[in-house]
Amino acid sequence: METTLADKIAAHPKYRELKAKRSSFGWTLTILMMIVYYGFILLVAFNKPFLLQKLGSGVMTLGMPIGLGVIIFTIVITGIYVRRANSEFDDLTEEIKKAVL
């Protein structure tokens, strides 16, 4: 019976390594994002007085920079994932392609 290209790739140890690293890293970033996002939502829902504290004598409240922090955190972890995907994950993919083809 002839082995297909997909079967060769799936059987390659570097593919299993790539799959495990990518999955683990993705879940780690997902959990971090959920903690930050849902933490902010829980603050909005259950501790409005904390978020309504004024910063200085203007109209800015503590909730605004925290909300901005959530957005910036999202951009940063996306950048971290892209950087790792473009280096480590792409290198592993190239090794797999060279070995299988």
Secondary structure, 3 states (H helix, E strand, C coil): CCCCHHHHHHHCHHHHHHHHHHHHHHHHHHHHHHHHHHHHHHHHHHCHHHHCCECCCCCCECHHHHHHHHHHHHHHHHHHHHHHHHHHHHHHHHHHHHHHC
